[in-house]
Amino acid sequence: MGFMNKLPIVFLFLLGCSSPDFDLIVEHGTVIDGSGKDRFIADLGVKNGIIADIGDLSQKTATERVDATGLVVAPGFIDIHSHATSGSFNGSDVVRRPDAESYVRQGVTTAMGGQDGSSMLDIGSFLDSLDVHPAAINIGVFIGHGSIRSAIVGEENIPVTSEQLTQMTSMVEAAMKDGAFGLSSGLEYTPGAFANVSELVELSRPVAAKNGLYISHIRDEGGRLLESVGEVLEVGRSAGARVQVTHHKLIGKSRWGGASASLALLDEAIAEGVDAASDQYPYTASSTGLTILFPTWSKDGGFEALVDRLNDPTIRKQIRAEVIQHINAERGGDPATIVAARCEFDSSFNGKSLADILTERGLPITVPGAADVAIELVSAGSCSGVFHSMSPDDVETIMLHSKTSISSDGGIPAMNEGVPHPRSYGAFARVLAYYVREKGVMTLELAVYKMTSLPASQLNLEDRGKIAVGYVADLTVFDPETIQDQALFGDPHHYATGVRDVWVSGIPVLKNAVMSGTHPGKALRHHSQQ
């Protein structure tokens, strides 16, 4: 009788059932690792949600093997400016739509909410709730300056007292302790617009102490762009904080071609030792509420106070004059550039520009007429809007700056609701399709870097944003020849195509271009190792 026949049956069983080397091997793919370095062909081995090996793994075993021949394997994309957490605590986009399909189909695996100065105040409880009820993608948040100011000071244009500033600072400290990635501000919105730079510096000190990020929707993205970028940099200098100009842009047709001046301010500050950066969505149109057309003073006290002022004929006349001035200076004097995206009070306005509305009413297309329509819509409850105000050349100039990350400034929209900006469905795919493949503005390696390790470094995500051994297996596989944003202005509700597979912590959320329904996303906390 041979030796093998003498071995105990249990031992023979164990020999035949040894565990595989990896849970997953993604083989034969073109790896773009997020570092900016050249692509290479390799296999990736994933074990327990972590990238465990890179190289020739043909002789290794795995529970699952995925062939990525001819496709790019990249780190999952990181959206450093997202509105996925917008809404009430239990009514935010990511809670209502945890599949996050608009993101997953672009290859996005991490989104950072709490932007533009608006967030929930109890960061810890929100993240705890995501631990229990996770989404398909990872979610992190900033604490919003405007939300804090509203809670402590109110909606009025009044200076903070020393006692109020102490309260606000304590709230920032608590948020940072609970895992916030930093402080966001929305200085073009109220009540954030009522803050001075010294207030912002003080509130950024606890952020700096935790090596977090002060990320700002600056005070003016048009005629006072340089002054407004300078304000962010002053916060960085005075508070010792790392700072980011979010959705960096230059609006106003008369100013087109001037984006390099604001980038020069960033470069000067960086040379001085300020840790400064930007992010950008890849479109020539922005999106926010129609109240952006109205002067800041008219919004003192909040939306109801604005409506009350519009009901006063004398004040309404003054507001109208300043709305006219805004449309001329910031929107090129063209009512067609201002589009109602979603009007809760009357969906018939959705997708129509102010010029369209005037034409439907048989009225001439004039700036004063557009101002009257804007006042009417805001008085009725306001609408979100899309504003076509930027130069393609300026978009490219900002995009190519060494410290510009790609972001969406979008969220997780409900399919077929309103006519929103297409960025929620297409921002990351658009960069790869239009700016890389079609225009050749930058290489695929550079684009992936701007979507992965660059934003990861700004967020101190030390184990995400690269394909490297020991990093979390947030991965996307896409076809660089077919990836395409399908969402259009006026027809935005279409998912991007060309992304085949997406894993979050090694668990598939998109497999062969089919959503898996799994929710492996983590509630990310600053400095935590998720």
C-alpha positions as CSV (number, residue, x, y, z in Angstrom):
1,M,0.0,0.0,0.0
2,G,1.4,3.4,-1.0
3,F,2.3,6.2,1.4
4,M,-0.7,8.3,0.4
5,N,-3.1,5.5,1.1
6,K,-1.8,5.3,4.7
7,L,-2.6,9.0,5.4
8,P,-5.6,9.7,7.6
9,I,-8.7,10.6,5.6
10,V,-9.1,13.9,7.4
11,F,-5.6,14.9,6.5
12,L,-6.2,14.0,2.8
13,F,-9.4,16.2,2.9
14,L,-7.4,19.2,4.3
15,L,-4.8,18.8,1.6
16,G,-7.4,19.1,-1.1
17,C,-9.2,22.0,0.5
18,S,-6.4,24.5,1.2
19,S,-7.6,28.1,1.1
20,P,-6.9,30.1,-2.0
21,D,-4.1,32.7,-2.1
22,F,-6.5,35.6,-2.8
23,D,-10.2,36.4,-2.6
24,L,-9.9,38.1,-6.0
25,I,-7.4,38.3,-8.8
26,V,-7.9,41.0,-11.5
27,E,-5.6,39.7,-14.2
28,H,-4.0,41.0,-17.5
29,G,-5.3,44.6,-16.9
30,T,-3.5,47.8,-17.9
31,V,-2.8,49.2,-14.5
32,I,-2.9,53.0,-14.0
33,D,-2.0,53.2,-10.4
34,G,-3.0,56.7,-9.5
35,S,0.6,58.0,-8.9
36,G,0.8,59.7,-12.3
37,K,3.4,57.2,-13.5
38,D,3.2,55.3,-16.7
39,R,0.7,52.4,-17.1
40,F,1.8,48.8,-16.9
41,I,0.3,45.3,-17.4
42,A,-0.1,43.4,-14.2
43,D,-2.4,41.2,-12.1
44,L,-3.8,42.4,-8.8
45,G,-4.4,40.1,-5.9
46,V,-7.0,41.2,-3.3
47,K,-7.3,39.6,0.2
48,N,-9.7,40.7,2.9
49,G,-10.5,43.9,1.0
50,I,-6.8,44.9,0.7
51,I,-4.5,44.9,-2.3
52,A,-2.1,42.1,-1.3
53,D,0.0,41.6,-4.4
54,I,0.7,43.1,-7.8
55,G,2.6,41.3,-10.6
56,D,2.3,38.0,-12.4
57,L,-0.1,36.0,-10.3
58,S,-0.8,33.4,-12.9
59,Q,0.4,30.6,-10.6
60,K,-1.6,31.9,-7.6
61,T,-5.1,30.7,-6.7
62,A,-8.2,32.9,-6.0
63,T,-11.8,32.5,-5.2
64,E,-12.6,34.6,-8.2
65,R,-10.5,35.6,-11.2
66,V,-11.6,38.6,-13.4
67,D,-10.0,39.1,-16.8
68,A,-9.3,42.8,-17.5
69,T,-7.4,42.3,-20.8
70,G,-7.5,45.5,-22.9
71,L,-9.1,47.5,-20.0
72,V,-7.7,50.0,-17.5
73,V,-7.6,49.0,-13.9
74,A,-7.4,52.1,-11.7
75,P,-8.1,53.2,-8.1
76,G,-11.7,54.1,-7.5
77,F,-12.2,57.7,-8.1
78,I,-12.5,60.2,-5.2
79,D,-15.0,63.1,-5.4
80,I,-13.5,65.7,-3.1
81,H,-16.6,68.0,-3.5
82,S,-19.9,66.1,-3.4
83,H,-23.4,66.9,-2.4
84,A,-24.2,63.2,-1.7
85,T,-25.0,64.2,1.9
86,S,-27.2,67.2,1.1
87,G,-30.6,67.2,2.6
88,S,-31.8,66.4,6.1
89,F,-30.1,63.9,8.3
90,N,-32.3,61.0,7.2
91,G,-33.2,62.6,3.8
92,S,-29.8,63.1,2.3
93,D,-29.1,61.7,-1.1
94,V,-26.9,58.9,0.1
95,V,-29.5,57.8,2.6
96,R,-32.4,57.8,0.1
97,R,-30.3,56.4,-2.7
98,P,-27.6,54.3,-1.2
99,D,-26.8,52.4,-4.4
100,A,-25.2,55.7,-5.6
101,E,-25.5,54.4,-9.2
102,S,-24.7,57.8,-10.8
103,Y,-21.4,57.7,-9.0
104,V,-20.6,53.9,-9.4
105,R,-21.1,54.0,-13.1
106,Q,-18.4,56.6,-13.4
107,G,-16.0,54.6,-11.3
108,V,-16.4,56.8,-8.2
109,T,-15.9,54.9,-4.9
110,T,-15.6,57.8,-2.4
111,A,-17.5,61.0,-2.1
112,M,-16.9,63.9,0.3
113,G,-20.1,65.8,1.5
114,G,-20.8,68.7,3.7
115,Q,-19.7,71.2,1.1
116,D,-20.3,74.9,0.5
117,G,-20.7,75.6,4.2
118,S,-23.7,73.4,4.5
119,S,-23.8,70.2,6.6
120,M,-25.5,68.4,9.3
121,L,-24.2,69.5,12.7
122,D,-23.9,66.2,14.4
123,I,-21.2,64.6,12.3
124,G,-20.6,61.7,14.7
125,S,-24.2,60.5,14.6
126,F,-24.4,60.8,10.9
127,L,-21.3,58.7,10.4
128,D,-22.5,56.2,13.0
129,S,-25.7,55.8,11.0
130,L,-23.7,55.1,7.9
131,D,-21.8,52.4,9.8
132,V,-25.1,50.6,10.4
133,H,-26.7,51.4,7.0
134,P,-23.8,51.9,4.6
135,A,-24.0,52.9,1.0
136,A,-22.4,51.3,-2.1
137,I,-19.6,53.9,-1.9
138,N,-17.5,55.4,0.9
139,I,-18.7,58.7,2.4
140,G,-16.8,61.4,4.3
141,V,-18.0,64.8,5.4
142,F,-16.9,68.3,6.2
143,I,-18.5,70.4,8.9
144,G,-20.2,73.5,7.3
145,H,-19.4,77.0,8.5
146,G,-22.7,78.3,7.3
147,S,-24.7,75.7,9.2
148,I,-22.7,76.4,12.4
149,R,-23.2,80.2,12.0
150,S,-26.9,79.8,11.3
151,A,-27.3,77.7,14.5
152,I,-25.4,80.0,16.8
153,V,-25.8,83.5,15.2
154,G,-28.8,83.1,12.9
155,E,-29.4,84.2,9.3
156,E,-28.7,87.9,10.0
157,N,-25.8,90.0,8.9
158,I,-24.4,90.7,12.4
159,P,-20.9,90.2,13.7
160,V,-20.3,87.3,16.1
161,T,-19.7,88.0,19.7
162,S,-16.7,86.4,21.5
163,E,-19.0,84.1,23.3
164,Q,-20.6,83.0,20.0
165,L,-17.2,82.5,18.4
166,T,-16.2,80.3,21.3
167,Q,-19.4,78.2,20.8
168,M,-18.8,77.9,17.0
169,T,-15.1,76.9,17.6
170,S,-16.2,74.2,20.0
171,M,-18.6,72.9,17.4
172,V,-15.8,72.7,14.9
173,E,-13.6,70.9,17.4
174,A,-16.3,68.4,18.2
175,A,-16.8,67.7,14.5
176,M,-13.1,67.2,13.9
177,K,-13.1,64.8,16.9
178,D,-16.0,62.9,15.4
179,G,-14.2,62.4,12.1
180,A,-14.9,65.5,9.9
181,F,-12.3,66.0,7.2
182,G,-12.3,69.7,7.8
183,L,-14.4,72.9,7.6
184,S,-16.2,74.0,4.5
185,S,-17.5,77.5,3.7
186,G,-19.9,79.0,1.3
187,L,-19.0,82.6,1.3
188,E,-21.2,83.5,-1.7
189,Y,-24.2,82.3,0.2
190,T,-25.9,83.6,3.4
191,P,-25.2,83.4,6.3
192,G,-21.6,82.5,5.3
193,A,-21.3,85.7,3.4
194,F,-21.6,87.7,6.6
195,A,-18.4,86.3,8.1
196,N,-15.2,88.2,8.0
197,V,-11.8,86.6,7.5
198,S,-10.9,86.7,11.2
199,E,-13.9,84.6,12.0
200,L,-12.9,82.1,9.4
201,V,-9.3,82.0,10.7
202,E,-10.5,81.3,14.2
203,L,-12.8,78.5,13.1
204,S,-10.0,77.0,11.0
205,R,-7.5,76.7,13.9
206,P,-9.0,73.5,15.3
207,V,-9.0,72.2,11.7
208,A,-5.3,73.0,11.4
209,A,-4.6,71.3,14.7
210,K,-6.0,68.1,13.3
211,N,-4.3,68.6,9.9
212,G,-7.7,68.8,8.3
213,L,-8.7,70.9,5.3
214,Y,-10.4,74.3,5.0
215,I,-12.3,74.0,1.7
216,S,-14.1,77.1,0.4
217,H,-16.7,78.1,-2.1
218,I,-15.1,81.5,-2.3
219,R,-16.9,84.9,-1.9
220,D,-16.9,85.9,-5.5
221,E,-16.0,83.8,-8.6
222,G,-16.3,86.7,-11.0
223,G,-15.1,90.3,-10.7
224,R,-13.6,89.8,-7.2
225,L,-12.0,86.4,-7.9
226,L,-8.5,87.4,-7.0
227,E,-9.6,89.0,-3.8
228,S,-11.7,86.0,-2.9
229,V,-8.9,83.5,-3.6
230,G,-6.6,85.7,-1.6
231,E,-9.0,85.4,1.4
232,V,-8.8,81.6,1.3
233,L,-5.0,81.9,1.2
234,E,-5.0,84.3,4.2
235,V,-7.0,81.7,6.2
236,G,-4.2,79.3,5.4
237,R,-1.5,81.6,6.4
238,S,-3.0,82.9,9.6
239,A,-4.6,79.7,10.9
240,G,-1.8,77.4,9.6
241,A,-4.5,75.4,7.8
242,R,-4.3,73.4,4.6
243,V,-6.7,75.2,2.2
244,Q,-8.6,74.4,-1.0
245,V,-10.4,76.6,-3.5
246,T,-13.3,74.4,-4.4
247,H,-14.9,74.3,-7.9
248,H,-12.3,76.8,-9.0
249,K,-13.7,78.9,-11.9
250,L,-13.9,82.3,-13.4
251,I,-17.4,83.5,-14.5
252,G,-18.4,86.5,-16.7
253,K,-17.7,86.6,-20.4
254,S,-15.9,89.9,-20.2
255,R,-13.3,88.2,-17.9
256,W,-12.7,85.1,-20.0
257,G,-9.0,84.2,-20.3
258,G,-8.1,85.4,-16.8
259,A,-8.0,82.2,-14.9
260,S,-4.2,82.0,-14.8
261,A,-4.1,85.0,-12.5
262,S,-5.9,83.2,-9.7
263,L,-3.7,80.2,-10.2
264,A,-0.7,82.4,-9.9
265,L,-1.9,83.5,-6.5
266,L,-2.0,79.8,-5.5
267,D,1.5,79.2,-6.8
268,E,2.8,82.2,-4.8
269,A,1.2,81.0,-1.6
270,I,2.5,77.5,-2.2
271,A,6.0,78.9,-2.7
272,E,5.7,80.6,0.7
273,G,4.8,77.3,2.3
274,V,1.0,77.4,2.3
275,D,-0.5,74.0,1.6
276,A,-3.1,75.2,-1.1
277,A,-4.9,73.5,-3.8
278,S,-8.1,73.5,-6.0
279,D,-10.7,71.3,-7.4
280,Q,-12.8,71.6,-10.5
281,Y,-15.8,70.1,-12.3
282,P,-15.2,69.8,-16.1
283,Y,-18.0,72.0,-17.5
284,T,-18.5,75.6,-18.6
285,A,-21.7,75.9,-16.6
286,S,-22.3,76.1,-12.9
287,S,-25.4,75.2,-10.8
288,T,-26.9,76.7,-7.7
289,G,-30.1,78.4,-6.7
290,L,-31.5,81.4,-8.6
291,T,-31.0,83.5,-5.5
292,I,-27.4,83.7,-6.6
293,L,-28.5,86.5,-9.0
294,F,-29.7,88.6,-6.0
295,P,-27.5,91.0,-3.9
296,T,-26.3,89.6,-0.6
297,W,-27.9,92.4,1.4
298,S,-31.3,91.4,0.1
299,K,-30.9,87.9,1.7
300,D,-30.0,89.2,5.1
301,G,-32.3,87.3,7.5
302,G,-32.9,84.3,5.2
303,F,-35.2,83.4,2.3
304,E,-38.4,84.7,3.9
305,A,-36.8,88.0,4.5
306,L,-35.8,88.2,0.9
307,V,-39.4,87.5,-0.2
308,D,-40.7,90.2,2.2
309,R,-38.3,92.7,0.6
310,L,-39.5,91.7,-2.9
311,N,-43.1,92.5,-1.7
312,D,-42.1,96.0,-0.9
313,P,-42.2,98.0,-4.2
314,T,-39.4,100.4,-3.2
315,I,-37.0,97.7,-2.1
316,R,-38.0,95.4,-5.0
317,K,-37.0,98.2,-7.5
318,Q,-33.6,98.4,-5.9
319,I,-33.2,94.6,-5.9
320,R,-34.3,94.5,-9.6
321,A,-31.6,97.0,-10.6
322,E,-28.9,94.9,-8.9
323,V,-30.2,91.7,-10.5
324,I,-30.0,93.5,-13.9
325,Q,-26.4,94.5,-13.1
326,H,-25.5,91.0,-12.1
327,I,-26.9,89.5,-15.3
328,N,-25.0,92.0,-17.4
329,A,-21.7,91.6,-15.5
330,E,-21.7,87.9,-14.5
331,R,-23.9,86.3,-17.2
332,G,-22.8,88.2,-20.2
333,G,-26.1,90.0,-20.5
334,D,-27.7,86.9,-22.0
335,P,-30.9,85.6,-20.4
336,A,-30.4,82.3,-22.3
337,T,-27.4,81.4,-20.1
338,I,-29.7,81.2,-17.0
339,V,-31.8,78.0,-16.9
340,A,-34.3,76.9,-14.3
341,A,-33.3,73.3,-13.4
342,R,-35.9,72.4,-10.8
343,C,-38.8,74.5,-9.5
344,E,-40.7,72.7,-6.8
345,F,-43.7,74.9,-7.1
346,D,-44.2,74.4,-10.9
347,S,-42.3,71.8,-12.9
348,S,-43.3,73.4,-16.2
349,F,-40.4,75.8,-15.7
350,N,-37.9,73.0,-15.4
351,G,-35.2,73.1,-18.2
352,K,-36.3,76.5,-19.5
353,S,-34.0,79.5,-19.6
354,L,-35.1,82.9,-18.7
355,A,-35.0,83.7,-22.4
356,D,-37.3,80.7,-23.1
357,I,-39.8,81.9,-20.6
358,L,-39.9,85.4,-22.1
359,T,-40.3,84.0,-25.6
360,E,-43.2,81.7,-24.4
361,R,-45.0,84.8,-23.1
362,G,-44.5,86.8,-26.3
363,L,-42.1,89.2,-24.6
364,P,-38.8,90.5,-26.0
365,I,-35.6,88.9,-24.7
366,T,-34.1,91.6,-22.6
367,V,-32.1,91.7,-19.4
368,P,-34.7,93.7,-17.5
369,G,-37.3,91.2,-18.6
370,A,-35.1,88.4,-17.4
371,A,-34.7,90.1,-14.0
372,D,-38.5,90.3,-13.7
373,V,-38.8,86.6,-14.5
374,A,-36.1,85.7,-11.9
375,I,-37.9,87.8,-9.3
376,E,-41.1,86.1,-10.1
377,L,-39.6,82.6,-9.8
378,V,-37.8,83.4,-6.5
379,S,-40.9,85.0,-5.0
380,A,-42.9,81.8,-5.8
381,G,-40.4,79.6,-3.9
382,S,-37.2,79.8,-6.0
383,C,-35.6,77.2,-8.3
384,S,-32.3,75.5,-8.7
385,G,-30.5,76.8,-11.8
386,V,-27.8,76.1,-14.3
387,F,-25.7,79.0,-15.4
388,H,-23.6,79.0,-18.6
389,S,-20.9,81.5,-17.6
390,M,-17.4,80.1,-18.2
391,S,-14.8,79.9,-20.9
392,P,-13.7,76.5,-22.2
393,D,-10.1,77.7,-22.3
394,D,-10.2,78.8,-18.6
395,V,-11.7,75.4,-17.7
396,E,-8.7,73.7,-19.3
397,T,-6.2,76.1,-17.7
398,I,-7.5,75.4,-14.2
399,M,-7.7,71.7,-15.0
400,L,-4.0,71.4,-15.9
401,H,-2.7,73.1,-12.8
402,S,-0.7,70.7,-10.8
403,K,-2.8,71.1,-7.7
404,T,-6.3,70.8,-9.3
405,S,-8.3,67.7,-8.4
406,I,-11.4,66.6,-10.4
407,S,-14.7,66.9,-8.6
408,S,-18.3,66.8,-9.5
409,D,-20.0,69.3,-7.2
410,G,-23.0,67.0,-7.8
411,G,-24.8,64.4,-5.8
412,I,-26.9,61.3,-6.2
413,P,-29.9,62.6,-8.2
414,A,-33.3,60.9,-8.4
415,M,-33.7,59.7,-12.0
416,N,-35.9,61.9,-14.1
417,E,-36.6,64.5,-11.4
418,G,-36.0,68.0,-12.8
419,V,-33.4,69.0,-15.3
420,P,-30.3,69.3,-13.2
421,H,-26.7,69.9,-14.2
422,P,-25.3,66.8,-15.9
423,R,-22.2,66.8,-13.6
424,S,-23.9,64.4,-11.1
425,Y,-24.0,61.7,-13.8
426,G,-21.0,62.5,-15.9
427,A,-18.1,64.6,-14.4
428,F,-15.5,61.9,-14.1
429,A,-16.4,60.1,-17.3
430,R,-16.4,63.4,-19.2
431,V,-12.8,64.0,-18.2
432,L,-11.7,60.6,-19.5
433,A,-13.8,60.8,-22.7
434,Y,-13.6,64.4,-23.7
435,Y,-10.5,66.0,-22.2
436,V,-8.3,62.9,-22.5
437,R,-9.5,60.8,-25.4
438,E,-11.1,63.4,-27.7
439,K,-9.1,66.6,-27.0
440,G,-5.8,65.2,-25.7
441,V,-5.7,68.0,-23.0
442,M,-3.9,65.6,-20.7
443,T,-2.8,62.0,-20.5
444,L,-4.9,59.2,-19.0
445,E,-2.3,58.8,-16.3
446,L,-2.6,62.5,-15.3
447,A,-6.4,62.4,-15.3
448,V,-6.5,59.3,-13.1
449,Y,-4.0,61.0,-10.7
450,K,-6.3,64.1,-10.5
451,M,-9.2,61.8,-9.6
452,T,-7.4,59.5,-7.1
453,S,-4.1,60.1,-5.3
454,L,-4.2,63.9,-5.6
455,P,-7.6,64.3,-3.8
456,A,-6.6,61.5,-1.4
457,S,-3.5,63.4,-0.4
458,Q,-5.6,66.5,0.3
459,L,-7.9,64.5,2.5
460,N,-5.1,62.6,4.2
461,L,-6.6,59.3,3.0
462,E,-3.4,57.3,3.4
463,D,-4.8,54.0,2.3
464,R,-6.9,55.0,-0.7
465,G,-6.3,56.6,-4.0
466,K,-3.5,54.3,-5.3
467,I,-3.0,50.8,-6.5
468,A,-0.3,49.7,-4.2
469,V,0.2,46.8,-1.8
470,G,-1.5,47.5,1.5
471,Y,-4.1,49.9,0.1
472,V,-7.8,49.3,0.3
473,A,-9.1,47.6,-2.8
474,D,-11.3,50.4,-4.1
475,L,-10.9,49.7,-7.8
476,T,-12.5,50.5,-11.1
477,V,-12.1,48.8,-14.5
478,F,-13.0,50.8,-17.6
479,D,-12.5,50.8,-21.3
480,P,-10.6,54.0,-22.2
481,E,-11.8,53.8,-25.8
482,T,-15.5,53.7,-24.9
483,I,-16.0,55.4,-21.5
484,Q,-18.4,58.2,-22.1
485,D,-20.6,60.7,-20.2
486,Q,-24.1,60.4,-21.6
487,A,-25.7,63.2,-19.5
488,L,-26.3,66.4,-21.5
489,F,-27.5,69.9,-20.6
490,G,-31.2,69.8,-21.0
491,D,-31.2,66.0,-21.0
492,P,-29.1,65.0,-18.0
493,H,-30.7,61.7,-16.7
494,H,-28.4,59.2,-18.3
495,Y,-25.7,57.1,-16.6
496,A,-22.2,57.1,-17.9
497,T,-21.1,54.1,-19.9
498,G,-17.8,52.3,-20.3
499,V,-17.0,51.4,-16.7
500,R,-17.3,47.6,-16.4
501,D,-16.4,46.7,-12.9
502,V,-16.2,48.6,-9.6
503,W,-15.1,47.2,-6.2
504,V,-15.3,48.9,-2.9
505,S,-13.1,47.3,-0.2
506,G,-12.8,44.3,-2.5
507,I,-16.5,43.8,-2.8
508,P,-18.1,44.2,-6.2
509,V,-20.7,47.0,-6.6
510,L,-20.7,46.9,-10.4
511,K,-19.9,43.6,-12.1
512,N,-19.9,43.3,-15.9
513,A,-21.7,46.7,-16.0
514,V,-24.5,45.4,-13.8
515,M,-25.2,46.9,-10.3
516,S,-24.7,44.2,-7.7
517,G,-27.0,45.8,-5.0
518,T,-24.3,45.4,-2.4
519,H,-23.4,48.3,0.0
520,P,-19.8,47.8,1.2
521,G,-19.1,51.6,1.5
522,K,-17.4,52.9,4.7
523,A,-18.3,55.9,6.8
524,L,-14.8,57.5,6.5
525,R,-13.5,59.4,9.4
526,H,-10.5,61.8,9.2
527,H,-7.3,59.9,10.1
528,S,-9.1,56.7,10.6
529,Q,-7.9,53.5,8.9
530,Q,-11.1,52.2,7.3
